Amino acid sequence: MKDKFPLKQKGIDDYGLKYIDDEGYGYKCKRYKIEFPPQSQDKQPGDEYVMEPRPIFENPNYCPSGKLKGKVAIVTGGDSGIGRAVSLLYAKEGARLAIVYYDEHKDAFETKKLIENIGGEVLLISTDLKCSLNCEKVIEEVIKYYGKIDILVNNAGVQFQQKSLRDITDEQFDYTLKSNIYSCFYMTKYALKYLKENASIINVSSITTFYGEPELIDYVTSKGAIVGFTRSLATNLAPKKIRVNAVAPGFFWTALQPACWEKAKIPTLGADSPMGRGGQTYEIAPLFVYLASSDSSYVTGQVMHINGGEYKG
């Protein structure tokens, strides 16, 4: 460490860190490479195309083997972030996609082009999943287009940073829960009519459910509800041989981060993980392939943790 003078004494932005040395390493609790510069977005759930640097959503060394050949998958929030990485990998594994998103049209069309460029098929549906009727329409549109549903990934969500419980308005609390858990409930409820034996439901929770992020109280509440929903539904549907699991990501570089956090916090996200960095979305997508495929035929009711070792579940 070549330089340990506090940054604010030098008039330099400290990004919320204690120090940054002349090699670009910041010090919070340990040496940490600054990969994501301060940035913010003023809309939820955010746009990937304006991020700097862009998230890495594809692993060029991945070798597909047809694990999802012939299957139809719905991925909510599939336009960007984890949803984009999952959708692209599903297409590589032979699945036909229905990507449901809110209004991030540029990201959605970019994802569609990526999938079509590798010979995949994708249906884009723009709608507000907070509304039960919209979710029912999504399911019916997918059935009309593809004739079946084999995989449902409930990934869409929002998060808002607030310093105190008193700062969370009734409107925000309602918006967060409807976006994150109501949508999950509605989509699953209407899809069940068409799901058959060996179908897979994958819900996205969060590492914050397990350590209680103090500035995301309503978000954590919604993601905790997803864990309970997953476990109960898995037990309920086990006799029908429909599997239900959840993934609880740690910090991944997606548009949700600058859309939520204050600028100064962005460079430190992921710093506390034992691996000393945040995750890229291509690093989590293979887990969704596993949970959707016959490789996980004896796995249900589980919450899978992928977070660089920050939480051991």
C-alpha positions in Angstrom: 0.0 0.0 0.0 1.8 3.1 -1.2 -0.6 5.8 0.0 -2.6 5.8 3.2 -3.5 9.5 3.6 -7.3 10.0 4.0 -8.7 11.1 0.7 -10.8 13.9 2.0 -7.7 15.6 3.3 -6.6 15.8 -0.3 -9.9 17.0 -1.7 -10.5 13.7 -3.5 -13.8 11.9 -3.7 -13.5 9.0 -1.3 -16.4 6.9 -2.7 -17.3 6.0 0.8 -14.0 4.3 1.3 -11.2 5.1 3.8 -8.4 5.3 1.3 -7.6 4.8 -2.4 -3.9 4.2 -3.3 -2.2 5.3 -6.4 -2.8 2.0 -8.1 -6.6 2.5 -7.9 -7.3 0.2 -5.0 -9.7 1.4 -2.3 -9.7 0.5 1.3 -12.8 -0.2 3.2 -12.0 -3.2 5.4 -9.4 -4.6 3.0 -7.8 -4.0 -0.3 -10.5 -3.7 -3.0 -10.3 -3.0 -6.7 -12.6 -0.2 -7.8 -14.4 -1.7 -10.8 -17.7 0.3 -10.8 -17.4 4.1 -10.7 -20.0 6.3 -9.0 -23.2 6.5 -11.0 -27.0 6.7 -10.5 -30.2 6.4 -12.4 -33.5 8.1 -11.7 -35.8 5.3 -12.6 -36.6 1.8 -11.5 -35.7 -0.9 -12.3 -33.0 0.9 -14.4 -31.5 0.7 -17.9 -28.5 -1.5 -18.6 -27.4 0.3 -21.8 -26.3 3.5 -19.9 -24.2 1.7 -17.3 -20.4 2.2 -17.2 -18.9 -0.3 -17.5 -21.5 -2.5 -19.1 -22.3 -5.7 -17.2 -20.7 -8.9 -18.5 -23.6 -11.2 -19.3 -22.0 -13.8 -21.5 -19.2 -16.3 -20.9 -17.5 -17.0 -24.3 -16.1 -20.3 -22.9 -19.5 -21.7 -22.0 -20.3 -25.0 -23.8 -24.0 -25.7 -24.2 -25.2 -29.2 -24.3 -28.9 -29.0 -25.1 -30.1 -29.3 -21.4 -33.3 -27.3 -22.2 -33.9 -28.4 -25.7 -37.6 -28.1 -26.6 -38.6 -26.3 -23.4 -40.4 -23.0 -23.2 -39.2 -20.6 -20.5 -40.7 -17.3 -19.2 -38.2 -14.9 -17.6 -39.6 -11.8 -16.0 -37.2 -8.9 -16.0 -35.4 -10.8 -18.7 -34.5 -7.6 -20.7 -31.3 -6.9 -18.6 -29.2 -7.9 -15.6 -29.5 -11.4 -14.3 -32.6 -11.9 -16.4 -30.7 -11.1 -19.6 -27.8 -13.5 -18.7 -30.3 -16.3 -17.9 -32.4 -15.7 -21.0 -29.3 -15.9 -23.3 -28.0 -19.0 -21.6 -31.4 -20.7 -21.8 -31.5 -19.9 -25.5 -28.0 -21.5 -25.9 -29.3 -24.6 -24.1 -32.2 -24.9 -26.6 -35.1 -23.2 -24.8 -37.6 -20.9 -26.5 -38.0 -17.7 -24.5 -40.7 -15.3 -23.4 -39.2 -12.2 -21.9 -41.5 -10.1 -19.8 -40.3 -6.6 -18.9 -41.7 -3.2 -17.8 -40.7 -0.4 -20.2 -36.9 -0.9 -20.8 -37.5 -1.2 -24.5 -33.9 -0.6 -25.7 -32.5 -3.2 -23.3 -35.2 -5.7 -24.3 -34.7 -5.3 -28.0 -30.9 -5.7 -27.5 -31.5 -8.9 -25.6 -33.8 -10.1 -28.3 -31.2 -9.5 -31.0 -28.6 -11.3 -28.9 -30.8 -14.4 -28.7 -31.8 -14.3 -32.4 -28.2 -14.0 -33.4 -27.5 -17.4 -31.9 -30.6 -18.9 -33.6 -32.9 -18.6 -30.6 -36.5 -17.7 -30.5 -37.9 -15.0 -28.2 -41.2 -13.3 -27.5 -41.1 -9.9 -25.9 -43.9 -8.8 -23.7 -44.0 -5.3 -22.1 -46.4 -4.9 -19.2 -46.8 -4.0 -15.5 -46.6 -7.2 -13.4 -48.0 -5.5 -10.3 -51.4 -6.0 -11.9 -53.0 -9.5 -11.6 -54.9 -9.2 -14.9 -51.7 -8.3 -16.7 -50.0 -11.4 -15.4 -52.9 -13.5 -16.5 -52.6 -12.0 -20.0 -48.9 -12.7 -20.2 -49.5 -16.4 -19.5 -52.3 -16.6 -22.0 -50.1 -14.9 -24.7 -47.3 -17.3 -24.1 -49.6 -20.3 -24.4 -51.1 -18.9 -27.6 -47.6 -18.3 -29.0 -45.8 -21.4 -27.9 -48.5 -23.8 -26.7 -46.9 -24.7 -23.4 -44.8 -23.5 -20.4 -42.0 -25.6 -18.9 -40.0 -23.0 -16.9 -41.1 -19.9 -15.0 -38.3 -17.6 -13.7 -39.8 -14.9 -11.4 -36.9 -12.4 -11.6 -38.5 -9.0 -12.0 -38.1 -6.6 -9.1 -37.2 -3.1 -7.7 -35.3 -1.8 -4.7 -35.1 1.7 -3.1 -32.5 2.9 -0.7 -33.9 4.6 2.4 -31.9 5.5 5.5 -34.8 4.9 7.9 -38.1 3.0 8.2 -39.8 6.4 8.6 -38.5 7.4 5.1 -40.4 4.6 3.4 -43.7 6.0 2.3 -46.8 3.9 2.2 -46.7 4.3 -1.6 -43.2 3.0 -1.8 -43.9 0.0 0.4 -46.9 -0.9 -1.7 -44.9 -0.5 -4.9 -42.0 -2.6 -3.7 -44.1 -5.5 -2.5 -46.4 -5.5 -5.5 -43.4 -5.5 -7.8 -41.4 -8.1 -6.1 -43.8 -10.6 -4.4 -47.2 -9.9 -5.8 -45.9 -10.3 -9.3 -44.3 -13.6 -8.3 -47.5 -14.8 -6.8 -49.7 -13.7 -9.8 -47.4 -15.2 -12.5 -47.1 -18.5 -10.7 -50.8 -18.7 -10.0 -51.8 -18.3 -13.6 -48.9 -20.4 -15.0 -49.9 -23.4 -12.8 -52.9 -24.2 -15.1 -50.4 -25.1 -17.8 -47.4 -26.5 -15.9 -46.9 -30.3 -16.2 -44.8 -32.9 -14.5 -41.0 -31.9 -14.4 -41.8 -28.2 -14.8 -39.6 -25.8 -12.8 -40.4 -22.6 -11.1 -37.4 -20.4 -10.0 -37.9 -17.4 -7.8 -35.3 -14.7 -7.2 -34.8 -13.7 -3.6 -31.7 -11.9 -2.3 -28.8 -12.2 0.1 -30.2 -9.3 1.9 -33.0 -11.5 3.3 -30.4 -13.4 5.3 -28.4 -10.6 6.8 -31.0 -7.8 6.8 -29.7 -4.8 4.8 -30.6 -1.8 7.0 -31.3 0.6 4.1 -33.5 -1.8 2.1 -36.2 -2.7 4.6 -39.2 -3.0 2.3 -37.0 -4.8 -0.3 -35.8 -7.3 2.2 -39.4 -7.8 3.4 -40.5 -8.7 -0.1 -37.5 -11.0 -0.7 -38.1 -12.7 2.6 -41.6 -13.4 1.5 -40.3 -15.0 -1.7 -38.3 -17.5 0.4 -41.5 -18.5 2.4 -43.5 -18.6 -0.8 -40.9 -20.9 -2.5 -40.7 -23.3 0.4 -44.4 -23.7 0.9 -45.2 -23.9 -2.8 -42.5 -26.5 -3.3 -44.1 -28.8 -0.7 -47.5 -28.1 -2.1 -46.5 -29.0 -5.7 -44.1 -31.9 -4.9 -46.8 -34.6 -5.4 -47.4 -33.1 -8.9 -43.6 -33.4 -9.6 -43.3 -29.7 -10.2 -40.2 -28.3 -8.6 -39.9 -24.8 -7.0 -36.6 -23.3 -5.9 -35.1 -19.9 -5.2 -31.9 -18.1 -5.9 -30.5 -15.6 -3.5 -27.9 -13.5 -5.3 -25.4 -11.3 -3.5 -24.1 -8.2 -5.2 -24.2 -8.4 -9.0 -23.5 -5.6 -11.4 -26.9 -4.8 -12.8 -29.0 -1.7 -13.5 -30.8 -2.3 -10.2 -27.7 -1.1 -8.4 -27.3 2.5 -9.8 -31.1 2.8 -9.9 -31.1 2.2 -6.1 -28.0 3.3 -4.4 -26.5 6.7 -3.9 -23.5 7.3 -6.1 -20.9 7.1 -3.4 -21.9 3.6 -2.4 -21.5 2.0 -5.9 -17.7 1.5 -5.8 -17.8 -0.3 -2.5 -20.6 -2.8 -3.4 -19.2 -6.3 -3.2 -16.2 -5.2 -1.2 -17.1 -7.3 1.8 -17.3 -10.6 0.1 -14.4 -13.0 0.7 -13.6 -13.0 -3.0 -13.2 -9.2 -2.7 -15.4 -8.2 -5.7 -18.9 -8.0 -7.1 -20.3 -10.6 -9.4 -21.0 -10.4 -13.1 -24.3 -11.8 -14.3 -22.8 -14.5 -16.5 -21.5 -16.0 -13.3 -24.9 -16.7 -11.9 -26.8 -17.8 -15.0 -25.6 -21.4 -15.1 -27.3 -22.0 -11.7 -30.6 -21.2 -13.4 -29.9 -23.7 -16.1 -29.2 -26.3 -13.4 -32.5 -25.6 -11.6 -34.5 -25.6 -14.9 -33.0 -28.9 -16.2 -33.3 -32.5 -15.2 -29.9 -32.2 -13.5 -31.8 -30.9 -10.5 -34.6 -33.5 -10.6 -34.3 -34.2 -6.8 -34.0 -30.5 -5.8 -37.0 -28.6 -4.6 -37.8 -26.1 -1.9 -34.2 -24.9 -1.8 -32.6 -21.4 -1.7 -29.4 -21.3 -3.6 -26.8 -18.8 -2.5 -24.2 -17.3 -4.9 -22.4 -14.3 -3.5 -18.7 -14.7 -3.6 -18.8 -16.2 -0.1 -20.3 -13.2 1.6 -23.1 -15.4 3.1 -22.7 -19.1 3.8 -26.2 -20.6 3.4 
